[in-house]
Amino acid sequence: MAQTTETQIGPAAIAPPASTTTKELPIPTPELHHLKKNDDDDDVDVEHAFDDLPPFPKNVPTAPLLRLNLNRLLQRDSQETERLWNACRDIGFFYLDLRDGQARKRDSFQEEENDDDAAVATQLDGNGLLEDAANLFDLGEKVFMLPTEEKQQYDFKDRGSYFGYKGLGAGVIDSKGTKDRNEFYNVSKDDLLGIGETLPAPHVLNQVDSRKLLESYMRRSHAVVSLILCLLNDKLGLHSGTLENLHRLDAVSGDQVRWVRSPPQVMDDTQMSLGEHTDFGSITILFNRLGGLQVLPPGSEEWCYVKPLKGHCIVNLGDAMVKFTAGVLRSNIHRVVSPPHGQGHMTRMSLVYFARPKDDVVLKALEASEMVKTKREDQRREGRDDEEITAKDWILRRALGRRVGGDYATSGGTEAGRSKQF
């Protein structure tokens, strides 16, 4: 199937922008003492390469992301859970190997004995998620092949919505108003589940099979998110189910499925298709096949590519998790640039699931955790205010602020001076 598409958008960020020095950070930059690649340099990485695409170059610096295994996390393997914890504290990005990752149907990962057959069951199925993602890359190509005039009908910015279509150059990547170099289409989780506003959509997305596929991908992605939230909840010492209950599948929220498409550009890694940013929500699940996504490791001035791996998704934390934990967990700054040498002539597309808190949740530190409470008390002593804002308002402000004509100054997240956020 044709999957010559790109876009790595998911990763979030709290690491400072390139122009920010470590001394300016109100919170010390963590050492990456837990982060090291758990594989060799992979001169020929046949297992994780995509057969129908040019290989990722061997001489390009890549980010030091851990590779975690879904099955081991499901089994509550103590070492794997500790590696998840370390990755979420140190850089907020990791790979998740989904192959053979299958589990029972369950609405919650809180306790086995609390299983409720009447609850909306969610299948945590790694192989199924990989299959859904592959099929959605094909569907995304059909969406972007539609005439521009037709796609523009589904840009709902003027209705105060960030769902639907955003055209090439309709967003900005910096305070100067530099236009972006991608187009994307967002599909609302609430629309798919019938619990929110139904927005008009192209016929190709309104077909029964398309909606079933989107819902399957969304449910399976959310199941992965729920597992991660459950494990982090335990490490934080929060009451069972706290984080999961803030991200319920059946509650109104800004959760969405997104395709992003970036056409080939002149090879210049200073030209960004998506500017430096942190993600708005809680957890991002990202699939992509070509290079382009870059992260700025804490304490570093060198941007590093995130190498796509077959059979894996890329997971990153967003700003909501930083706010909930007073900075115990990390949302790391990232951007999307031209693919590295040998891949730059390809059209890049990525597929993303953004999991966000329920609309009415106030983004503030969960001080029932002693770990979070201690961190928050330190921040208060340093005079750092905690902006309390609902998830709905936070996401809307940030999303629409980066559209052409929007208020870019209000669109920043935790990457731009955390003292303002905490």
Helices and strands as residue ranges (DSSP letters): G 22-24, E 67-69, H 70-74, H 78-90, E 93-97, E 102-105, G 112-114, E 123-125, H 126-144, H 148-152, G 157-159, E 164-166, E 183-188, H 189-193, H 203-206, H 208-236, H 242-245, E 256-262, E 272-277, E 283-288, E 293-295, E 304-305, E 312-317, H 319-324, E 334-337, E 348-355, H 370-381, H 391-401, G 408-410, G 418-420
